[in-house]
Amino acid sequence: MNQPLSHHLLTQAYQNAWANHRLAKAWGQLSTAELTAPRVSFFPSIRATLNHILTCDWFYLDALERELRDEPPNPDCNVFFTREQPCVRYGELQREQAMVDRRLIAYCEQLQDGDLNRIVTIARETPQHDTRLRLLSHLFEHQMHHRGQVHAMLSGTSVEPPQLDEFFCTGEAHLRAADFAELGWTEAQIWGSAQ
């Protein structure tokens, strides 16, 4: 059965939330010292990288949701970067990331292929105009890029990095079943009845 491109974007949103959930179960075991220790990566610590993922998710999702509601672009779109690390405690950071992940899933649930070329504007100093498809593709790549950095940085801690590539293959459903139960998801919910 052929799935529309909009459905693929929805599976990407679910995959993003699942990977963040699984990763949080790992980094949530770290002490504050390990979470904030200097690491070799683009951002200087695991916590700094996780906060960067979160603030960029806020930034892009704000633009996407505003366009969906036929609202003008946020004139103060840089407000999401006022504080470099807005979340310093595990519970707060995990909760905020889970909330924005659910917003992204909800956004992708309403997508139709015919609407993917609608233009989303971000009111940067030089306004950015991209289609929904391009902006979502960028957002998913951004998340994977920095989540991979967190995964690599975990290798230098007391906690083993979790497997993050068991989302799309049918034969690996048993490997994500516990996480899906924790998240309240089913395979059919994400993939449809034809899984």
TORKOL-4160 file (C-alpha; in steps of 0.2 Angstrom, whole numbers, padded with zeros to 4 digits, m for minus):
195
<pt num="1" X="0000" Y="0000" Z="0000"/>
<pt num="2" X="0007" Y="0017" Z="m0005"/>
<pt num="3" X="0007" Y="0030" Z="0009"/>
<pt num="4" X="0006" Y="0048" Z="0005"/>
<pt num="5" X="0021" Y="0060" Z="0009"/>
<pt num="6" X="0011" Y="0068" Z="0023"/>
<pt num="7" X="0010" Y="0051" Z="0032"/>
<pt num="8" X="0029" Y="0049" Z="0031"/>
<pt num="9" X="0031" Y="0066" Z="0039"/>
<pt num="10" X="0020" Y="0061" Z="0053"/>
<pt num="11" X="0030" Y="0045" Z="0055"/>
<pt num="12" X="0046" Y="0056" Z="0056"/>
<pt num="13" X="0037" Y="0066" Z="0070"/>
<pt num="14" X="0033" Y="0050" Z="0080"/>
<pt num="15" X="0051" Y="0044" Z="0077"/>
<pt num="16" X="0057" Y="0061" Z="0084"/>
<pt num="17" X="0047" Y="0059" Z="0100"/>
<pt num="18" X="0051" Y="0041" Z="0102"/>
<pt num="19" X="0070" Y="0044" Z="0100"/>
<pt num="20" X="0069" Y="0059" Z="0112"/>
<pt num="21" X="0060" Y="0048" Z="0125"/>
<pt num="22" X="0072" Y="0034" Z="0123"/>
<pt num="23" X="0087" Y="0046" Z="0124"/>
<pt num="24" X="0080" Y="0055" Z="0140"/>
<pt num="25" X="0078" Y="0038" Z="0149"/>
<pt num="26" X="0097" Y="0037" Z="0147"/>
<pt num="27" X="0103" Y="0055" Z="0150"/>
<pt num="28" X="0091" Y="0056" Z="0164"/>
<pt num="29" X="0102" Y="0044" Z="0174"/>
<pt num="30" X="0117" Y="0056" Z="0173"/>
<pt num="31" X="0122" Y="0067" Z="0188"/>
<pt num="32" X="0122" Y="0085" Z="0185"/>
<pt num="33" X="0141" Y="0085" Z="0185"/>
<pt num="34" X="0140" Y="0073" Z="0170"/>
<pt num="35" X="0126" Y="0082" Z="0161"/>
<pt num="36" X="0135" Y="0098" Z="0162"/>
<pt num="37" X="0153" Y="0092" Z="0160"/>
<pt num="38" X="0163" Y="0099" Z="0145"/>
<pt num="39" X="0162" Y="0087" Z="0130"/>
<pt num="40" X="0169" Y="0087" Z="0113"/>
<pt num="41" X="0155" Y="0092" Z="0101"/>
<pt num="42" X="0146" Y="0107" Z="0093"/>
<pt num="43" X="0139" Y="0113" Z="0110"/>
<pt num="44" X="0150" Y="0111" Z="0126"/>
<pt num="45" X="0139" Y="0099" Z="0136"/>
<pt num="46" X="0125" Y="0086" Z="0135"/>
<pt num="47" X="0113" Y="0098" Z="0143"/>
<pt num="48" X="0118" Y="0113" Z="0132"/>
<pt num="49" X="0115" Y="0102" Z="0116"/>
<pt num="50" X="0098" Y="0096" Z="0123"/>
<pt num="51" X="0093" Y="0114" Z="0126"/>
<pt num="52" X="0098" Y="0119" Z="0109"/>
<pt num="53" X="0087" Y="0105" Z="0102"/>
<pt num="54" X="0072" Y="0111" Z="0112"/>
<pt num="55" X="0074" Y="0130" Z="0108"/>
<pt num="56" X="0075" Y="0127" Z="0090"/>
<pt num="57" X="0060" Y="0115" Z="0090"/>
<pt num="58" X="0051" Y="0130" Z="0099"/>
<pt num="59" X="0057" Y="0142" Z="0086"/>
<pt num="60" X="0052" Y="0132" Z="0070"/>
<pt num="61" X="0036" Y="0125" Z="0077"/>
<pt num="62" X="0030" Y="0142" Z="0082"/>
<pt num="63" X="0032" Y="0147" Z="0064"/>
<pt num="64" X="0023" Y="0132" Z="0057"/>
<pt num="65" X="0009" Y="0133" Z="0069"/>
<pt num="66" X="0006" Y="0152" Z="0066"/>
<pt num="67" X="0005" Y="0148" Z="0047"/>
<pt num="68" X="m0007" Y="0134" Z="0050"/>
<pt num="69" X="m0018" Y="0147" Z="0060"/>
<pt num="70" X="m0017" Y="0160" Z="0047"/>
<pt num="71" X="m0008" Y="0171" Z="0059"/>
<pt num="72" X="0007" Y="0183" Z="0054"/>
<pt num="73" X="0025" Y="0177" Z="0058"/>
<pt num="74" X="0031" Y="0180" Z="0075"/>
<pt num="75" X="0039" Y="0198" Z="0075"/>
<pt num="76" X="0049" Y="0192" Z="0090"/>
<pt num="77" X="0054" Y="0175" Z="0084"/>
<pt num="78" X="0071" Y="0176" Z="0093"/>
<pt num="79" X="0062" Y="0176" Z="0110"/>
<pt num="80" X="0065" Y="0157" Z="0110"/>
<pt num="81" X="0084" Y="0160" Z="0111"/>
<pt num="82" X="0084" Y="0173" Z="0125"/>
<pt num="83" X="0091" Y="0161" Z="0137"/>
<pt num="84" X="0104" Y="0149" Z="0130"/>
<pt num="85" X="0099" Y="0135" Z="0142"/>
<pt num="86" X="0081" Y="0138" Z="0148"/>
<pt num="87" X="0079" Y="0121" Z="0156"/>
<pt num="88" X="0092" Y="0116" Z="0169"/>
<pt num="89" X="0084" Y="0102" Z="0178"/>
<pt num="90" X="0080" Y="0084" Z="0171"/>
<pt num="91" X="0061" Y="0085" Z="0174"/>
<pt num="92" X="0059" Y="0102" Z="0167"/>
<pt num="93" X="0070" Y="0098" Z="0151"/>
<pt num="94" X="0062" Y="0081" Z="0148"/>
<pt num="95" X="0044" Y="0088" Z="0151"/>
<pt num="96" X="0047" Y="0103" Z="0139"/>
<pt num="97" X="0054" Y="0092" Z="0125"/>
<pt num="98" X="0040" Y="0080" Z="0127"/>
<pt num="99" X="0027" Y="0094" Z="0126"/>
<pt num="100" X="0035" Y="0101" Z="0110"/>
<pt num="101" X="0036" Y="0083" Z="0102"/>
<pt num="102" X="0017" Y="0081" Z="0105"/>
<pt num="103" X="0014" Y="0098" Z="0097"/>
<pt num="104" X="0024" Y="0092" Z="0082"/>
<pt num="105" X="0015" Y="0076" Z="0080"/>
<pt num="106" X="m0002" Y="0086" Z="0081"/>
<pt num="107" X="0004" Y="0097" Z="0068"/>
<pt num="108" X="0009" Y="0083" Z="0056"/>
<pt num="109" X="m0007" Y="0074" Z="0059"/>
<pt num="110" X="m0017" Y="0087" Z="0050"/>
<pt num="111" X="m0005" Y="0088" Z="0035"/>
<pt num="112" X="m0012" Y="0083" Z="0018"/>
<pt num="113" X="0000" Y="0081" Z="0003"/>
<pt num="114" X="m0009" Y="0095" Z="m0006"/>
<pt num="115" X="m0004" Y="0108" Z="0008"/>
<pt num="116" X="0014" Y="0104" Z="0009"/>
<pt num="117" X="0019" Y="0118" Z="m0003"/>
<pt num="118" X="0011" Y="0131" Z="0007"/>
<pt num="119" X="0023" Y="0145" Z="0012"/>
<pt num="120" X="0029" Y="0147" Z="0030"/>
<pt num="121" X="0037" Y="0163" Z="0035"/>
<pt num="122" X="0050" Y="0166" Z="0049"/>
<pt num="123" X="0052" Y="0185" Z="0053"/>
<pt num="124" X="0071" Y="0184" Z="0054"/>
<pt num="125" X="0081" Y="0200" Z="0050"/>
<pt num="126" X="0079" Y="0194" Z="0032"/>
<pt num="127" X="0063" Y="0185" Z="0032"/>
<pt num="128" X="0064" Y="0167" Z="0028"/>
<pt num="129" X="0051" Y="0159" Z="0017"/>
<pt num="130" X="0050" Y="0140" Z="0015"/>
<pt num="131" X="0037" Y="0127" Z="0011"/>
<pt num="132" X="0030" Y="0117" Z="0025"/>
<pt num="133" X="0039" Y="0102" Z="0017"/>
<pt num="134" X="0056" Y="0110" Z="0017"/>
<pt num="135" X="0054" Y="0117" Z="0034"/>
<pt num="136" X="0049" Y="0101" Z="0042"/>
<pt num="137" X="0063" Y="0092" Z="0033"/>
<pt num="138" X="0075" Y="0104" Z="0040"/>
<pt num="139" X="0068" Y="0102" Z="0057"/>
<pt num="140" X="0069" Y="0083" Z="0057"/>
<pt num="141" X="0087" Y="0084" Z="0050"/>
<pt num="142" X="0092" Y="0097" Z="0064"/>
<pt num="143" X="0084" Y="0086" Z="0077"/>
<pt num="144" X="0093" Y="0070" Z="0071"/>
<pt num="145" X="0110" Y="0079" Z="0069"/>
<pt num="146" X="0110" Y="0086" Z="0087"/>
<pt num="147" X="0102" Y="0070" Z="0095"/>
<pt num="148" X="0117" Y="0061" Z="0087"/>
<pt num="149" X="0129" Y="0072" Z="0096"/>
<pt num="150" X="0121" Y="0069" Z="0112"/>
<pt num="151" X="0121" Y="0050" Z="0108"/>
<pt num="152" X="0140" Y="0051" Z="0105"/>
<pt num="153" X="0143" Y="0061" Z="0121"/>
<pt num="154" X="0134" Y="0048" Z="0131"/>
<pt num="155" X="0148" Y="0036" Z="0126"/>
<pt num="156" X="0160" Y="0046" Z="0138"/>
<pt num="157" X="0148" Y="0045" Z="0153"/>
<pt num="158" X="0143" Y="0031" Z="0165"/>
<pt num="159" X="0127" Y="0028" Z="0155"/>
<pt num="160" X="0127" Y="0018" Z="0139"/>
<pt num="161" X="0119" Y="0026" Z="0124"/>
<pt num="162" X="0103" Y="0019" Z="0119"/>
<pt num="163" X="0099" Y="0011" Z="0102"/>
<pt num="164" X="0090" Y="0024" Z="0092"/>
<pt num="165" X="0088" Y="0016" Z="0075"/>
<pt num="166" X="0074" Y="0003" Z="0078"/>
<pt num="167" X="0059" Y="0014" Z="0073"/>
<pt num="168" X="0054" Y="0010" Z="0055"/>
<pt num="169" X="0057" Y="m0008" Z="0052"/>
<pt num="170" X="0042" Y="m0020" Z="0055"/>
<pt num="171" X="0053" Y="m0034" Z="0061"/>
<pt num="172" X="0060" Y="m0023" Z="0075"/>
<pt num="173" X="0043" Y="m0018" Z="0083"/>
<pt num="174" X="0047" Y="m0029" Z="0098"/>
<pt num="175" X="0062" Y="m0018" Z="0102"/>
<pt num="176" X="0052" Y="m0003" Z="0103"/>
<pt num="177" X="0036" Y="m0011" Z="0111"/>
<pt num="178" X="0040" Y="m0005" Z="0129"/>
<pt num="179" X="0043" Y="0013" Z="0124"/>
<pt num="180" X="0027" Y="0013" Z="0114"/>
<pt num="181" X="0018" Y="0007" Z="0129"/>
<pt num="182" X="0026" Y="0020" Z="0140"/>
<pt num="183" X="0021" Y="0033" Z="0127"/>
<pt num="184" X="0003" Y="0026" Z="0125"/>
<pt num="185" X="0006" Y="0022" Z="0106"/>
<pt num="186" X="0002" Y="0007" Z="0095"/>
<pt num="187" X="0010" Y="0002" Z="0079"/>
<pt num="188" X="m0007" Y="0003" Z="0070"/>
<pt num="189" X="m0009" Y="0021" Z="0076"/>
<pt num="190" X="0007" Y="0026" Z="0068"/>
<pt num="191" X="0008" Y="0015" Z="0052"/>
<pt num="192" X="m0010" Y="0012" Z="0049"/>
<pt num="193" X="m0019" Y="m0005" Z="0049"/>
<pt num="194" X="m0008" Y="m0011" Z="0034"/>
<pt num="195" X="0008" Y="m0009" Z="0044"/>
